[in-house]
Amino acid sequence: MDRIYEIFEKVRRQAPLVHHITNWVTIGDCANIVKAFGASPVMAHALQETADMANIADAVVINIGTLDLSIFEAMKSAAAAANKKGIPVIIDAVGVGATKFRNDKIKELLQYKIAVIKGNASEIAACAGINVTTKGVDSGNVCADMINIAKNFAVKHECAVAVTGKEDICANGTDVFIVKNGTPMMSHVVGTGCMAGSVIGAFCAVEKDYLFACVSGLVCFEIAAENADTTSEGPGTFKMKLFDKISTLSDISINKMKKVVKL
């Protein structure tokens, strides 16, 4: 875990282009969080250009939060182009488990080679075929061993899995890490989950060990959230300060505050 700051610095130094096909609710937040970390966001949804944009990008982030059929075709186009180029595809499985439409479409997306799938407990469980119900975009109750679900899913799809929540589970089928950073305030702001997916995309763009990229991105993002919460007055000021605190992250603060356990 001593390399977390090193990966953060690589994002700053290399300024990778992260191509998003994301949802309309949090698109601005996702762009700003990627920029705050030092990467370069692009949010291109038109089917006519998504493959071309993927061809000049360093990672593709697909977020199905406001899914419709036209955007879905663009997602497939970008994923196919990213696979051909050999850059990572990160899928944020927003709302999977809530409707049959989302459940069906995530299965189609998982036919492509993905680097990371990210979601809350009920979203990842639903992706794995467990019968759960997601409350819109919020996690429902999952009476199952999420560590084993994440590991088995990672093996099946040869990817890394990030299960976000009070404690994050990051697994790749061989190794499992628990990230214990973060603050409850994050659950009071719409978009922190989507932002986490975008941060993972930026870190995967510069680090080929996608499990380590997940852990590093989540640790840095959540430490910044902890720092923001110490001086915020509520959800509004918290969100504003979150972007500011990313810019002040240092190797000293990360090494002092990181809370990561390898199982």
C-alpha positions as a Markdown table, in Angstrom:
| # | Residue | x | y | z |
|---|---|---|---|---|
| 1 | Met | 0.0 | 0.0 | 0.0 |
| 2 | Asp | 3.0 | 2.3 | 0.0 |
| 3 | Arg | 2.5 | 3.0 | -3.7 |
| 4 | Ile | -0.9 | 4.7 | -3.3 |
| 5 | Tyr | 0.5 | 8.2 | -3.5 |
| 6 | Glu | 2.8 | 7.2 | -6.4 |
| 7 | Ile | -0.3 | 6.2 | -8.5 |
| 8 | Phe | -1.9 | 9.5 | -7.5 |
| 9 | Glu | 1.2 | 11.4 | -8.7 |
| 10 | Lys | 1.1 | 9.4 | -12.0 |
| 11 | Val | -2.4 | 10.6 | -12.6 |
| 12 | Arg | -1.3 | 14.2 | -12.0 |
| 13 | Arg | 1.8 | 13.8 | -14.1 |
| 14 | Gln | 0.4 | 11.9 | -17.1 |
| 15 | Ala | -3.1 | 13.7 | -17.1 |
| 16 | Pro | -4.8 | 10.7 | -18.8 |
| 17 | Leu | -7.8 | 11.3 | -21.0 |
| 18 | Val | -10.8 | 9.5 | -19.4 |
| 19 | His | -13.7 | 9.1 | -21.8 |
| 20 | His | -17.1 | 8.9 | -20.0 |
| 21 | Ile | -20.5 | 7.8 | -21.2 |
| 22 | Thr | -22.2 | 8.6 | -18.0 |
| 23 | Asn | -25.5 | 9.7 | -16.5 |
| 24 | Trp | -27.1 | 13.2 | -16.8 |
| 25 | Val | -27.6 | 13.7 | -13.1 |
| 26 | Thr | -23.9 | 13.7 | -12.1 |
| 27 | Ile | -22.1 | 14.3 | -15.3 |
| 28 | Gly | -20.6 | 17.6 | -14.2 |
| 29 | Asp | -19.5 | 16.1 | -10.8 |
| 30 | Cys | -17.8 | 13.3 | -12.6 |
| 31 | Ala | -16.0 | 15.7 | -15.0 |
| 32 | Asn | -14.9 | 17.9 | -12.1 |
| 33 | Ile | -13.6 | 15.1 | -9.9 |
| 34 | Val | -11.5 | 13.7 | -12.7 |
| 35 | Lys | -10.1 | 17.2 | -13.3 |
| 36 | Ala | -9.5 | 17.8 | -9.6 |
| 37 | Phe | -7.3 | 14.7 | -9.6 |
| 38 | Gly | -5.3 | 16.0 | -12.5 |
| 39 | Ala | -6.7 | 13.8 | -15.3 |
| 40 | Ser | -8.6 | 15.1 | -18.3 |
| 41 | Pro | -12.3 | 14.2 | -18.6 |
| 42 | Val | -14.4 | 14.0 | -21.8 |
| 43 | Met | -18.1 | 13.3 | -21.8 |
| 44 | Ala | -19.1 | 12.2 | -25.3 |
| 45 | His | -22.4 | 10.3 | -25.7 |
| 46 | Ala | -23.1 | 10.5 | -29.4 |
| 47 | Leu | -22.9 | 7.1 | -31.2 |
| 48 | Gln | -21.3 | 8.8 | -34.1 |
| 49 | Glu | -18.2 | 9.6 | -32.2 |
| 50 | Thr | -17.9 | 7.3 | -29.1 |
| 51 | Ala | -15.6 | 4.8 | -30.8 |
| 52 | Asp | -13.4 | 7.6 | -32.2 |
| 53 | Met | -13.2 | 9.2 | -28.7 |
| 54 | Ala | -12.3 | 5.9 | -27.2 |
| 55 | Asn | -9.5 | 5.6 | -29.7 |
| 56 | Ile | -7.8 | 8.7 | -28.3 |
| 57 | Ala | -8.6 | 8.0 | -24.6 |
| 58 | Asp | -6.6 | 6.2 | -21.9 |
| 59 | Ala | -9.7 | 4.7 | -20.2 |
| 60 | Val | -13.4 | 4.5 | -20.8 |
| 61 | Val | -15.9 | 4.8 | -17.9 |
| 62 | Ile | -19.5 | 3.6 | -18.6 |
| 63 | Asn | -22.1 | 4.6 | -16.0 |
| 64 | Ile | -25.6 | 3.3 | -16.6 |
| 65 | Gly | -27.4 | 5.7 | -14.2 |
| 66 | Thr | -29.7 | 7.3 | -16.8 |
| 67 | Leu | -29.8 | 4.4 | -19.2 |
| 68 | Asp | -31.7 | 4.5 | -22.5 |
| 69 | Leu | -31.4 | 2.5 | -25.8 |
| 70 | Ser | -29.5 | 5.2 | -27.8 |
| 71 | Ile | -26.9 | 5.7 | -25.1 |
| 72 | Phe | -26.6 | 2.0 | -24.6 |
| 73 | Glu | -25.6 | 1.6 | -28.3 |
| 74 | Ala | -23.0 | 4.3 | -27.7 |
| 75 | Met | -21.7 | 2.4 | -24.6 |
| 76 | Lys | -21.3 | -0.8 | -26.7 |
| 77 | Ser | -19.5 | 1.1 | -29.4 |
| 78 | Ala | -17.0 | 2.7 | -26.9 |
| 79 | Ala | -16.4 | -0.6 | -25.1 |
| 80 | Ala | -15.7 | -2.4 | -28.4 |
| 81 | Ala | -13.3 | 0.3 | -29.4 |
| 82 | Ala | -11.6 | 0.3 | -26.0 |
| 83 | Asn | -11.2 | -3.5 | -26.1 |
| 84 | Lys | -9.6 | -3.2 | -29.6 |
| 85 | Lys | -7.2 | -0.5 | -28.4 |
| 86 | Gly | -6.4 | -2.3 | -25.2 |
| 87 | Ile | -7.4 | 0.4 | -22.7 |
| 88 | Pro | -9.4 | -0.3 | -19.5 |
| 89 | Val | -13.2 | -0.2 | -19.4 |
| 90 | Ile | -14.8 | 0.6 | -16.1 |
| 91 | Ile | -18.5 | -0.1 | -15.6 |
| 92 | Asp | -20.4 | 1.6 | -12.9 |
| 93 | Ala | -23.5 | -0.6 | -12.5 |
| 94 | Val | -25.8 | 2.1 | -11.2 |
| 95 | Gly | -29.3 | 0.8 | -10.4 |
| 96 | Val | -28.7 | -2.8 | -11.4 |
| 97 | Gly | -31.2 | -4.9 | -9.5 |
| 98 | Ala | -33.9 | -2.2 | -9.7 |
| 99 | Thr | -35.4 | -3.1 | -13.1 |
| 100 | Lys | -35.3 | -5.9 | -15.7 |
| 101 | Phe | -34.1 | -3.4 | -18.3 |
| 102 | Arg | -31.0 | -2.7 | -16.4 |
| 103 | Asn | -30.4 | -6.3 | -15.4 |
| 104 | Asp | -30.6 | -7.3 | -19.1 |
| 105 | Lys | -28.4 | -4.5 | -20.4 |
| 106 | Ile | -25.6 | -5.1 | -17.8 |
| 107 | Lys | -25.4 | -8.7 | -19.1 |
| 108 | Glu | -24.8 | -7.4 | -22.6 |
| 109 | Leu | -22.1 | -5.0 | -21.4 |
| 110 | Leu | -20.3 | -7.8 | -19.5 |
| 111 | Gln | -19.8 | -9.6 | -22.7 |
| 112 | Tyr | -17.0 | -7.1 | -23.4 |
| 113 | Lys | -13.6 | -7.3 | -21.6 |
| 114 | Ile | -13.8 | -5.0 | -18.6 |
| 115 | Ala | -11.1 | -3.9 | -16.2 |
| 116 | Val | -13.4 | -3.0 | -13.3 |
| 117 | Ile | -17.0 | -3.3 | -12.4 |
| 118 | Lys | -18.1 | -1.0 | -9.5 |
| 119 | Gly | -21.3 | -0.8 | -7.6 |
| 120 | Asn | -22.9 | -0.9 | -4.2 |
| 121 | Ala | -23.6 | -4.3 | -2.5 |
| 122 | Ser | -27.0 | -4.9 | -4.1 |
| 123 | Glu | -25.8 | -3.7 | -7.6 |
| 124 | Ile | -22.9 | -6.1 | -7.6 |
| 125 | Ala | -25.0 | -8.9 | -6.1 |
| 126 | Ala | -27.6 | -8.4 | -8.9 |
| 127 | Cys | -24.8 | -8.4 | -11.5 |
| 128 | Ala | -23.7 | -11.7 | -10.1 |
| 129 | Gly | -27.2 | -13.2 | -10.5 |
| 130 | Ile | -28.2 | -13.0 | -6.8 |
| 131 | Asn | -31.9 | -12.2 | -6.3 |
| 132 | Val | -31.8 | -8.8 | -4.7 |
| 133 | Thr | -33.7 | -5.5 | -5.0 |
| 134 | Thr | -31.9 | -2.2 | -5.5 |
| 135 | Lys | -33.7 | 0.9 | -4.1 |
| 136 | Gly | -33.5 | 3.1 | -7.3 |
| 137 | Val | -29.7 | 3.8 | -7.1 |
| 138 | Asp | -29.3 | 3.1 | -3.4 |
| 139 | Ser | -28.2 | -0.3 | -2.1 |
| 140 | Gly | -30.9 | -2.7 | -0.8 |
| 141 | Asn | -30.3 | -5.3 | 1.9 |
| 142 | Val | -28.1 | -8.1 | 0.8 |
| 143 | Cys | -28.0 | -11.2 | 3.0 |
| 144 | Ala | -25.0 | -12.8 | 1.4 |
| 145 | Asp | -21.2 | -12.9 | 1.7 |
| 146 | Met | -20.2 | -10.0 | -0.5 |
| 147 | Ile | -16.5 | -10.8 | -0.3 |
| 148 | Asn | -17.1 | -14.2 | -1.9 |
| 149 | Ile | -19.6 | -12.8 | -4.4 |
| 150 | Ala | -17.0 | -10.2 | -5.4 |
| 151 | Lys | -14.2 | -12.8 | -5.7 |
| 152 | Asn | -16.3 | -15.2 | -7.7 |
| 153 | Phe | -17.5 | -12.5 | -10.0 |
| 154 | Ala | -13.9 | -11.3 | -10.6 |
| 155 | Val | -12.8 | -14.8 | -11.5 |
| 156 | Lys | -15.7 | -15.3 | -13.9 |
| 157 | His | -15.2 | -12.0 | -15.7 |
| 158 | Glu | -11.4 | -11.7 | -15.2 |
| 159 | Cys | -11.7 | -8.3 | -13.8 |
| 160 | Ala | -11.4 | -6.3 | -10.6 |
| 161 | Val | -14.6 | -5.7 | -8.5 |
| 162 | Ala | -15.2 | -2.7 | -6.3 |
| 163 | Val | -18.1 | -3.0 | -3.9 |
| 164 | Thr | -18.6 | 0.5 | -2.3 |
| 165 | Gly | -20.3 | 1.1 | 1.0 |
| 166 | Lys | -19.4 | 1.9 | 4.6 |
| 167 | Glu | -16.4 | -0.3 | 4.0 |
| 168 | Asp | -15.3 | -0.9 | 0.4 |
| 169 | Ile | -14.5 | -4.4 | -0.9 |
| 170 | Cys | -11.9 | -4.6 | -3.7 |
| 171 | Ala | -11.3 | -8.0 | -5.2 |
| 172 | Asn | -9.7 | -9.6 | -8.3 |
| 173 | Gly | -10.3 | -13.3 | -7.5 |
| 174 | Thr | -6.9 | -13.7 | -5.9 |
| 175 | Asp | -6.5 | -10.8 | -3.5 |
| 176 | Val | -9.1 | -8.9 | -1.5 |
| 177 | Phe | -8.7 | -5.5 | 0.1 |
| 178 | Ile | -11.0 | -3.7 | 2.5 |
| 179 | Val | -10.9 | 0.1 | 2.3 |
| 180 | Lys | -12.2 | 1.7 | 5.5 |
| 181 | Asn | -11.8 | 5.3 | 4.7 |
| 182 | Gly | -14.7 | 7.7 | 4.0 |
| 183 | Thr | -17.4 | 9.5 | 5.9 |
| 184 | Pro | -21.1 | 9.1 | 6.3 |
| 185 | Met | -21.6 | 12.5 | 4.8 |
| 186 | Met | -20.8 | 10.9 | 1.4 |
| 187 | Ser | -24.2 | 9.1 | 1.5 |
| 188 | His | -26.0 | 12.5 | 1.9 |
| 189 | Val | -24.7 | 13.9 | -1.5 |
| 190 | Val | -26.0 | 12.6 | -4.8 |
| 191 | Gly | -23.1 | 11.7 | -7.0 |
| 192 | Thr | -20.3 | 10.5 | -4.7 |
| 193 | Gly | -20.7 | 7.0 | -6.0 |
| 194 | Cys | -20.5 | 8.1 | -9.6 |
| 195 | Met | -17.5 | 10.3 | -8.8 |
| 196 | Ala | -15.8 | 7.2 | -7.2 |
| 197 | Gly | -16.3 | 5.3 | -10.5 |
| 198 | Ser | -14.7 | 8.2 | -12.4 |
| 199 | Val | -11.8 | 8.3 | -10.0 |
| 200 | Ile | -11.2 | 4.6 | -10.5 |
| 201 | Gly | -11.2 | 5.2 | -14.2 |
| 202 | Ala | -8.5 | 7.9 | -13.9 |
| 203 | Phe | -6.3 | 5.6 | -11.7 |
| 204 | Cys | -6.8 | 2.6 | -14.1 |
| 205 | Ala | -5.7 | 4.8 | -16.9 |
| 206 | Val | -2.2 | 5.0 | -15.4 |
| 207 | Glu | -1.9 | 1.7 | -13.5 |
| 208 | Lys | -2.3 | -1.7 | -15.1 |
| 209 | Asp | -2.8 | -3.5 | -11.8 |
| 210 | Tyr | -6.5 | -2.7 | -11.8 |
| 211 | Leu | -7.1 | -4.0 | -8.3 |
| 212 | Phe | -4.5 | -1.7 | -6.9 |
| 213 | Ala | -5.8 | 1.2 | -9.0 |
| 214 | Cys | -9.2 | 0.6 | -7.4 |
| 215 | Val | -7.8 | 0.6 | -3.9 |
| 216 | Ser | -5.6 | 3.6 | -4.5 |
| 217 | Gly | -8.4 | 5.7 | -6.1 |
| 218 | Leu | -10.9 | 4.9 | -3.4 |
| 219 | Val | -8.4 | 5.6 | -0.6 |
| 220 | Cys | -7.4 | 9.0 | -2.1 |
| 221 | Phe | -11.0 | 10.0 | -2.8 |
| 222 | Glu | -12.3 | 9.0 | 0.6 |
| 223 | Ile | -9.4 | 10.6 | 2.5 |
| 224 | Ala | -10.3 | 13.9 | 0.7 |
| 225 | Ala | -13.9 | 13.3 | 1.8 |
| 226 | Glu | -12.9 | 12.8 | 5.4 |
| 227 | Asn | -10.9 | 16.1 | 5.3 |
| 228 | Ala | -13.8 | 17.9 | 3.7 |
| 229 | Asp | -16.2 | 16.7 | 6.3 |
| 230 | Thr | -14.1 | 18.2 | 9.2 |
| 231 | Thr | -14.9 | 21.7 | 8.1 |
| 232 | Ser | -18.2 | 21.4 | 6.2 |
| 233 | Glu | -21.5 | 22.6 | 7.5 |
| 234 | Gly | -23.6 | 20.1 | 5.7 |
| 235 | Pro | -24.0 | 18.4 | 2.3 |
| 236 | Gly | -23.6 | 21.6 | 0.2 |
| 237 | Thr | -20.4 | 22.8 | 1.7 |
| 238 | Phe | -19.1 | 19.2 | 2.0 |
| 239 | Lys | -19.4 | 18.8 | -1.8 |
| 240 | Met | -17.6 | 22.1 | -2.4 |
| 241 | Lys | -14.8 | 21.3 | 0.0 |
| 242 | Leu | -14.3 | 17.8 | -1.4 |
| 243 | Phe | -12.9 | 19.2 | -4.6 |
| 244 | Asp | -10.6 | 21.5 | -2.7 |
| 245 | Lys | -9.3 | 18.8 | -0.4 |
| 246 | Ile | -8.2 | 16.6 | -3.4 |
| 247 | Ser | -5.7 | 19.3 | -4.4 |
| 248 | Thr | -4.1 | 19.3 | -0.9 |
| 249 | Leu | -3.6 | 15.5 | -0.7 |
| 250 | Ser | 0.1 | 14.6 | 0.0 |
| 251 | Asp | 2.1 | 11.5 | 0.5 |
| 252 | Ile | 2.2 | 12.3 | 4.3 |
| 253 | Ser | -1.6 | 12.7 | 4.6 |
| 254 | Ile | -2.3 | 9.6 | 2.6 |
| 255 | Asn | 0.2 | 7.4 | 4.4 |
| 256 | Lys | -1.1 | 8.7 | 7.8 |
| 257 | Met | -4.8 | 8.4 | 7.0 |
| 258 | Lys | -5.1 | 5.4 | 4.8 |
| 259 | Lys | -7.2 | 2.5 | 6.3 |
| 260 | Val | -6.6 | -0.6 | 4.1 |
| 261 | Val | -6.7 | -4.2 | 5.2 |
| 262 | Lys | -5.6 | -7.1 | 2.9 |
| 263 | Leu | -7.5 | -10.3 | 3.7 |
